[in-house]
Structure formats: structure tokens, C-alpha cells
Amino acid sequence: MFYQKGFATILILVGIVILVSVAGGAYFFGTTKNSSPKIQNQTVSQASKPVPSSTSSSDETRNWKTYTDPNKIFSFRYPPNFVVR
């Protein structure tokens, strides 16, 4: 045959390593999936907070200046009193 002496031992060791890796991975994913916290029969109440609308955020930045780089790859807005030191 084409097999050299000791080739079967290497094949068996590789098979064992693969088997242990698969079993370890299955154990890891099985335990992390089951360890998520479970809430049963609990009521969580929160104080209602107003959700900011998109118009309020645009009002805050309406007087801001816009910088666009010369290659027009990116741009950003900044307040008029912003100073780089």
C-alpha cells in the first residue's frame, strides 16, 4: 500500500482531536444558549418618557455649519461657535 508506518496513528489522533473539538463546541453553545436569564410572572413598569421627534433634532442643528472635504468623500456638521485649538 501507499501508507507509511505510523500513518494510522496520526489519522487516529486527528480524528480524536476533531471529535473532542466538535463535542466541546456543542457543549459550549448548548450551555450559553440555556444560560440566558428568564423572567417569569414579573411586571416591569417604567415611567413614560417623551420620545424626541425628528423635527426637534433638526431644530437643534439648523444653524450649524457643514464641512465637506475637497474630495467630497465625507462631510459633517458643527456648531457655529466650534473652535479647533
A tleap script that builds the chain and sets N, CA, C and O, in Angstrom:
source leaprc.protein.ff14SB
mol = sequence {
  NMET PHE TYR GLN LYS GLY PHE ALA THR ILE
  LEU ILE LEU VAL GLY ILE VAL ILE LEU VAL
  SER VAL ALA GLY GLY ALA TYR PHE PHE GLY
  THR THR LYS ASN SER SER PRO LYS ILE GLN
  ASN GLN THR VAL SER GLN ALA SER LYS PRO
  VAL PRO SER SER THR SER SER SER ASP GLU
  THR ARG ASN TRP LYS THR TYR THR ASP PRO
  ASN LYS ILE PHE SER PHE ARG TYR PRO PRO
  ASN PHE VAL VAL CARG
}
set mol.1.N position { 0.823 -1.180 0.000 }
set mol.1.CA position { 0.000 0.000 0.000 }
set mol.1.C position { 0.866 1.242 0.000 }
set mol.1.O position { 2.094 1.156 0.023 }
set mol.2.N position { 0.206 2.423 -0.027 }
set mol.2.CA position { 0.896 3.698 -0.072 }
set mol.2.C position { 1.138 4.295 1.313 }
set mol.2.O position { 1.750 5.356 1.436 }
set mol.3.N position { 0.655 3.610 2.363 }
set mol.3.CA position { 0.761 4.161 3.711 }
set mol.3.C position { 2.132 3.860 4.299 }
set mol.3.O position { 2.677 2.767 4.148 }
set mol.4.N position { 2.664 4.867 4.970 }
set mol.4.CA position { 3.921 4.661 5.671 }
set mol.4.C position { 3.619 4.203 7.095 }
set mol.4.O position { 2.492 4.327 7.575 }
set mol.5.N position { 4.631 3.678 7.753 }
set mol.5.CA position { 4.466 3.214 9.121 }
set mol.5.C position { 4.161 4.408 10.019 }
set mol.5.O position { 4.852 5.424 9.945 }
set mol.6.N position { 3.161 4.307 10.848 }
set mol.6.CA position { 2.787 5.374 11.759 }
set mol.6.C position { 1.695 6.283 11.216 }
set mol.6.O position { 1.215 7.149 11.947 }
set mol.7.N position { 1.286 6.120 9.968 }
set mol.7.CA position { 0.256 6.969 9.371 }
set mol.7.C position { -1.097 6.738 10.030 }
set mol.7.O position { -1.872 7.679 10.200 }
set mol.8.N position { -1.388 5.500 10.402 }
set mol.8.CA position { -2.661 5.181 11.054 }
set mol.8.C position { -2.752 5.863 12.413 }
set mol.8.O position { -3.827 6.313 12.811 }
set mol.9.N position { -1.640 5.943 13.123 }
set mol.9.CA position { -1.632 6.605 14.431 }
set mol.9.C position { -1.959 8.080 14.292 }
set mol.9.O position { -2.714 8.628 15.095 }
set mol.10.N position { -1.403 8.722 13.290 }
set mol.10.CA position { -1.665 10.143 13.044 }
set mol.10.C position { -3.131 10.345 12.686 }
set mol.10.O position { -3.765 11.283 13.169 }
set mol.11.N position { -3.671 9.475 11.847 }
set mol.11.CA position { -5.084 9.573 11.477 }
set mol.11.C position { -5.990 9.415 12.688 }
set mol.11.O position { -6.987 10.128 12.809 }
set mol.12.N position { -5.665 8.507 13.572 }
set mol.12.CA position { -6.469 8.302 14.775 }
set mol.12.C position { -6.394 9.528 15.677 }
set mol.12.O position { -7.416 9.955 16.214 }
set mol.13.N position { -5.203 10.103 15.854 }
set mol.13.CA position { -5.055 11.299 16.685 }
set mol.13.C position { -5.818 12.484 16.107 }
set mol.13.O position { -6.452 13.230 16.854 }
set mol.14.N position { -5.769 12.670 14.799 }
set mol.14.CA position { -6.515 13.755 14.153 }
set mol.14.C position { -8.011 13.547 14.335 }
set mol.14.O position { -8.741 14.506 14.585 }
set mol.15.N position { -8.471 12.323 14.215 }
set mol.15.CA position { -9.888 12.018 14.418 }
set mol.15.C position { -10.333 12.321 15.836 }
set mol.15.O position { -11.424 12.850 16.048 }
set mol.16.N position { -9.493 11.986 16.812 }
set mol.16.CA position { -9.823 12.260 18.212 }
set mol.16.C position { -9.885 13.763 18.460 }
set mol.16.O position { -10.787 14.244 19.147 }
set mol.17.N position { -8.924 14.510 17.902 }
set mol.17.CA position { -8.920 15.973 18.075 }
set mol.17.C position { -10.183 16.583 17.469 }
set mol.17.O position { -10.791 17.466 18.073 }
set mol.18.N position { -10.574 16.129 16.304 }
set mol.18.CA position { -11.788 16.653 15.670 }
set mol.18.C position { -13.017 16.310 16.511 }
set mol.18.O position { -13.889 17.155 16.709 }
set mol.19.N position { -13.088 15.086 17.002 }
set mol.19.CA position { -14.222 14.662 17.817 }
set mol.19.C position { -14.318 15.470 19.107 }
set mol.19.O position { -15.411 15.882 19.496 }
set mol.20.N position { -13.198 15.698 19.768 }
set mol.20.CA position { -13.195 16.485 21.003 }
set mol.20.C position { -13.580 17.938 20.703 }
set mol.20.O position { -14.307 18.555 21.480 }
set mol.21.N position { -13.105 18.478 19.599 }
set mol.21.CA position { -13.450 19.861 19.231 }
set mol.21.C position { -14.940 20.012 18.974 }
set mol.21.O position { -15.551 20.972 19.444 }
set mol.22.N position { -15.523 19.099 18.249 }
set mol.22.CA position { -16.952 19.165 17.959 }
set mol.22.C position { -17.762 19.008 19.242 }
set mol.22.O position { -18.736 19.731 19.450 }
set mol.23.N position { -17.368 18.066 20.107 }
set mol.23.CA position { -18.087 17.864 21.359 }
set mol.23.C position { -17.951 19.095 22.263 }
set mol.23.O position { -18.926 19.501 22.894 }
set mol.24.N position { -16.772 19.684 22.333 }
set mol.24.CA position { -16.580 20.887 23.142 }
set mol.24.C position { -17.379 22.060 22.613 }
set mol.24.O position { -17.957 22.816 23.394 }
set mol.25.N position { -17.421 22.225 21.300 }
set mol.25.CA position { -18.210 23.302 20.707 }
set mol.25.C position { -19.695 23.127 20.967 }
set mol.25.O position { -20.399 24.092 21.264 }
set mol.26.N position { -20.170 21.894 20.855 }
set mol.26.CA position { -21.588 21.628 21.119 }
set mol.26.C position { -21.920 21.904 22.579 }
set mol.26.O position { -22.979 22.456 22.878 }
set mol.27.N position { -21.037 21.531 23.484 }
set mol.27.CA position { -21.262 21.791 24.907 }
set mol.27.C position { -21.282 23.289 25.173 }
set mol.27.O position { -22.156 23.781 25.888 }
set mol.28.N position { -20.326 24.018 24.605 }
set mol.28.CA position { -20.240 25.466 24.816 }
set mol.28.C position { -21.497 26.168 24.323 }
set mol.28.O position { -22.087 26.960 25.058 }
set mol.29.N position { -21.913 25.891 23.100 }
set mol.29.CA position { -23.097 26.544 22.556 }
set mol.29.C position { -24.374 26.084 23.258 }
set mol.29.O position { -25.332 26.849 23.369 }
set mol.30.N position { -24.389 24.859 23.724 }
set mol.30.CA position { -25.556 24.373 24.452 }
set mol.30.C position { -25.702 25.045 25.806 }
set mol.30.O position { -26.819 25.353 26.223 }
set mol.31.N position { -24.597 25.276 26.496 }
set mol.31.CA position { -24.687 25.906 27.813 }
set mol.31.C position { -24.915 27.403 27.709 }
set mol.31.O position { -25.613 27.960 28.556 }
set mol.32.N position { -24.367 28.074 26.724 }
set mol.32.CA position { -24.591 29.514 26.598 }
set mol.32.C position { -26.015 29.803 26.153 }
set mol.32.O position { -26.565 30.840 26.524 }
set mol.33.N position { -26.620 28.940 25.385 }
set mol.33.CA position { -27.999 29.148 24.946 }
set mol.33.C position { -28.959 28.999 26.119 }
set mol.33.O position { -29.955 29.718 26.196 }
set mol.34.N position { -28.678 28.092 27.016 }
set mol.34.CA position { -29.567 27.823 28.144 }
set mol.34.C position { -29.312 28.740 29.327 }
set mol.34.O position { -30.101 28.737 30.272 }
set mol.35.N position { -28.248 29.518 29.314 }
set mol.35.CA position { -27.925 30.336 30.476 }
set mol.35.C position { -28.510 31.740 30.389 }
set mol.35.O position { -28.185 32.585 31.224 }
set mol.36.N position { -29.359 32.013 29.408 }
set mol.36.CA position { -29.961 33.334 29.306 }
set mol.36.C position { -30.947 33.528 30.450 }
set mol.36.O position { -31.661 32.596 30.821 }
set mol.37.N position { -30.989 34.739 31.013 }
set mol.37.CA position { -31.891 34.971 32.138 }
set mol.37.C position { -33.353 34.875 31.698 }
set mol.37.O position { -33.732 35.325 30.617 }
set mol.38.N position { -34.148 34.278 32.564 }
set mol.38.CA position { -35.561 34.105 32.258 }
set mol.38.C position { -36.376 34.882 33.274 }
set mol.38.O position { -36.146 34.780 34.479 }
set mol.39.N position { -37.317 35.648 32.790 }
set mol.39.CA position { -38.205 36.418 33.651 }
set mol.39.C position { -39.588 35.795 33.536 }
set mol.39.O position { -40.163 35.711 32.450 }
set mol.40.N position { -40.109 35.362 34.677 }
set mol.40.CA position { -41.424 34.743 34.678 }
set mol.40.C position { -42.295 35.433 35.707 }
set mol.40.O position { -41.874 35.669 36.839 }
set mol.41.N position { -43.503 35.750 35.306 }
set mol.41.CA position { -44.505 36.329 36.187 }
set mol.41.C position { -44.019 37.603 36.883 }
set mol.41.O position { -44.339 37.835 38.049 }
set mol.42.N position { -43.269 38.404 36.188 }
set mol.42.CA position { -42.828 39.673 36.745 }
set mol.42.C position { -43.325 40.791 35.855 }
set mol.42.O position { -43.294 40.683 34.629 }
set mol.43.N position { -43.778 41.851 36.466 }
set mol.43.CA position { -44.244 43.004 35.725 }
set mol.43.C position { -43.247 44.126 35.913 }
set mol.43.O position { -42.926 44.504 37.039 }
set mol.44.N position { -42.767 44.648 34.823 }
set mol.44.CA position { -41.812 45.747 34.866 }
set mol.44.C position { -42.540 46.992 34.401 }
set mol.44.O position { -43.096 47.030 33.304 }
set mol.45.N position { -42.531 48.008 35.248 }
set mol.45.CA position { -43.181 49.246 34.847 }
set mol.45.C position { -42.134 50.347 34.726 }
set mol.45.O position { -41.178 50.404 35.499 }
set mol.46.N position { -42.328 51.197 33.768 }
set mol.46.CA position { -41.426 52.310 33.538 }
set mol.46.C position { -42.242 53.581 33.478 }
set mol.46.O position { -43.397 53.588 33.051 }
set mol.47.N position { -41.613 54.658 33.918 }
set mol.47.CA position { -42.264 55.952 33.764 }
set mol.47.C position { -42.210 56.311 32.287 }
set mol.47.O position { -41.185 56.137 31.628 }
set mol.48.N position { -43.300 56.803 31.792 }
set mol.48.CA position { -43.334 57.145 30.385 }
set mol.48.C position { -42.535 58.414 30.141 }
set mol.48.O position { -42.728 59.429 30.810 }
set mol.49.N position { -41.631 58.334 29.166 }
set mol.49.CA position { -40.796 59.482 28.806 }
set mol.49.C position { -41.147 59.891 27.385 }
set mol.49.O position { -41.412 59.039 26.536 }
set mol.50.N position { -41.150 61.168 27.131 }
set mol.50.CA position { -41.445 61.581 25.753 }
set mol.50.C position { -40.323 61.164 24.813 }
set mol.50.O position { -39.142 61.260 25.147 }
set mol.51.N position { -40.705 60.712 23.665 }
set mol.51.CA position { -39.750 60.313 22.643 }
set mol.51.C position { -39.474 61.515 21.763 }
set mol.51.O position { -40.406 62.103 21.215 }
set mol.52.N position { -38.202 61.895 21.614 }
set mol.52.CA position { -37.909 63.058 20.781 }
set mol.52.C position { -38.266 62.782 19.321 }
set mol.52.O position { -37.995 61.701 18.798 }
set mol.53.N position { -38.851 63.731 18.702 }
set mol.53.CA position { -39.218 63.559 17.302 }
set mol.53.C position { -38.072 64.014 16.419 }
set mol.53.O position { -37.142 64.675 16.882 }
set mol.54.N position { -38.144 63.659 15.157 }
set mol.54.CA position { -37.077 64.015 14.235 }
set mol.54.C position { -37.017 65.525 14.001 }
set mol.54.O position { -35.960 66.043 13.640 }
set mol.55.N position { -38.120 66.239 14.196 }
set mol.55.CA position { -38.104 67.683 13.982 }
set mol.55.C position { -37.334 68.395 15.075 }
set mol.55.O position { -36.712 69.423 14.810 }
set mol.56.N position { -37.357 67.868 16.325 }
set mol.56.CA position { -36.634 68.537 17.399 }
set mol.56.C position { -35.132 68.427 17.197 }
set mol.56.O position { -34.407 69.368 17.521 }
set mol.57.N position { -34.630 67.293 16.664 }
set mol.57.CA position { -33.195 67.163 16.443 }
set mol.57.C position { -32.746 68.033 15.275 }
set mol.57.O position { -31.629 68.552 15.293 }
set mol.58.N position { -33.587 68.203 14.265 }
set mol.58.CA position { -33.191 69.064 13.151 }
set mol.58.C position { -33.221 70.530 13.579 }
set mol.58.O position { -32.454 71.337 13.054 }
set mol.59.N position { -34.101 70.890 14.531 }
set mol.59.CA position { -34.134 72.259 15.029 }
set mol.59.C position { -32.861 72.599 15.796 }
set mol.59.O position { -32.384 73.732 15.738 }
set mol.60.N position { -32.309 71.619 16.517 }
set mol.60.CA position { -31.101 71.862 17.278 }
set mol.60.C position { -29.907 72.138 16.380 }
set mol.60.O position { -28.994 72.862 16.778 }
set mol.61.N position { -29.894 71.586 15.199 }
set mol.61.CA position { -28.725 71.722 14.317 }
set mol.61.C position { -29.004 72.584 13.089 }
set mol.61.O position { -28.190 72.603 12.166 }
set mol.62.N position { -30.108 73.282 13.051 }
set mol.62.CA position { -30.448 74.006 11.829 }
set mol.62.C position { -29.466 75.141 11.545 }
set mol.62.O position { -29.261 75.474 10.378 }
set mol.63.N position { -28.849 75.750 12.565 }
set mol.63.CA position { -27.900 76.838 12.344 }
set mol.63.C position { -26.453 76.360 12.287 }
set mol.63.O position { -25.536 77.177 12.205 }
set mol.64.N position { -26.239 75.064 12.327 }
set mol.64.CA position { -24.881 74.541 12.293 }
set mol.64.C position { -24.305 74.665 10.892 }
set mol.64.O position { -25.037 74.681 9.902 }
set mol.65.N position { -22.972 74.752 10.825 }
set mol.65.CA position { -22.276 74.814 9.541 }
set mol.65.C position { -21.935 73.395 9.102 }
set mol.65.O position { -21.860 72.486 9.928 }
set mol.66.N position { -21.731 73.209 7.811 }
set mol.66.CA position { -21.379 71.897 7.274 }
set mol.66.C position { -20.015 71.970 6.627 }
set mol.66.O position { -19.754 72.844 5.800 }
set mol.67.N position { -19.136 71.038 7.009 }
set mol.67.CA position { -17.826 70.922 6.367 }
set mol.67.C position { -17.861 69.723 5.441 }
set mol.67.O position { -18.275 68.636 5.844 }
set mol.68.N position { -17.433 69.912 4.209 }
set mol.68.CA position { -17.292 68.825 3.247 }
set mol.68.C position { -15.860 68.834 2.758 }
set mol.68.O position { -15.347 69.874 2.346 }
set mol.69.N position { -15.208 67.672 2.800 }
set mol.69.CA position { -13.813 67.632 2.388 }
set mol.69.C position { -13.708 67.892 0.889 }
set mol.69.O position { -14.678 67.681 0.161 }
set mol.70.N position { -12.544 68.345 0.414 }
set mol.70.CA position { -12.401 68.706 -1.006 }
set mol.70.C position { -12.711 67.556 -1.973 }
set mol.70.O position { -13.157 67.804 -3.094 }
set mol.71.N position { -12.484 66.319 -1.563 }
set mol.71.CA position { -12.759 65.176 -2.449 }
set mol.71.C position { -14.207 64.703 -2.356 }
set mol.71.O position { -14.603 63.761 -3.042 }
set mol.72.N position { -14.990 65.358 -1.510 }
set mol.72.CA position { -16.403 65.044 -1.307 }
set mol.72.C position { -16.622 63.584 -0.889 }
set mol.72.O position { -17.588 62.941 -1.299 }
set mol.73.N position { -15.702 63.083 -0.065 }
set mol.73.CA position { -15.838 61.730 0.461 }
set mol.73.C position { -16.664 61.739 1.728 }
set mol.73.O position { -17.439 60.813 1.966 }
set mol.74.N position { -16.513 62.780 2.556 }
set mol.74.CA position { -17.277 62.852 3.788 }
set mol.74.C position { -17.610 64.299 4.102 }
set mol.74.O position { -16.999 65.229 3.575 }
set mol.75.N position { -18.590 64.462 4.969 }
set mol.75.CA position { -18.947 65.788 5.449 }
set mol.75.C position { -19.517 65.634 6.848 }
set mol.75.O position { -20.004 64.565 7.215 }
set mol.76.N position { -19.454 66.713 7.631 }
set mol.76.CA position { -20.046 66.698 8.955 }
set mol.76.C position { -20.507 68.092 9.319 }
set mol.76.O position { -20.042 69.090 8.767 }
set mol.77.N position { -21.432 68.135 10.260 }
set mol.77.CA position { -21.988 69.410 10.713 }
set mol.77.C position { -21.381 69.757 12.049 }
set mol.77.O position { -21.071 68.874 12.849 }
set mol.78.N position { -21.209 71.055 12.294 }
set mol.78.CA position { -20.632 71.509 13.545 }
set mol.78.C position { -21.279 72.818 13.952 }
set mol.78.O position { -21.762 73.563 13.100 }
set mol.79.N position { -21.296 73.113 15.277 }
set mol.79.CA position { -21.922 74.333 15.746 }
set mol.79.C position { -21.127 75.564 15.298 }
set mol.79.O position { -19.917 75.467 15.093 }
set mol.80.N position { -21.774 76.697 15.148 }
set mol.80.CA position { -21.082 77.892 14.665 }
set mol.80.C position { -20.014 78.408 15.620 }
set mol.80.O position { -19.087 79.091 15.185 }
set mol.81.N position { -20.118 78.102 16.901 }
set mol.81.CA position { -19.117 78.575 17.854 }
set mol.81.C position { -18.009 77.562 18.101 }
set mol.81.O position { -17.219 77.739 19.028 }
set mol.82.N position { -17.929 76.506 17.298 }
set mol.82.CA position { -16.918 75.458 17.440 }
set mol.82.C position { -15.567 75.991 17.006 }
set mol.82.O position { -15.439 76.566 15.925 }
set mol.83.N position { -14.543 75.801 17.857 }
set mol.83.CA position { -13.193 76.294 17.570 }
set mol.83.C position { -12.211 75.138 17.771 }
set mol.83.O position { -12.251 74.457 18.796 }
set mol.84.N position { -11.335 74.922 16.798 }
set mol.84.CA position { -10.296 73.901 16.915 }
set mol.84.C position { -9.054 74.566 17.478 }
set mol.84.O position { -8.605 75.590 16.963 }
set mol.85.N position { -8.501 73.994 18.524 }
set mol.85.CA position { -7.310 74.581 19.148 }
set mol.85.C position { -6.121 73.697 18.946 }
set mol.85.O position { -5.025 74.023 19.401 }
savepdb mol mol.pdb
quit
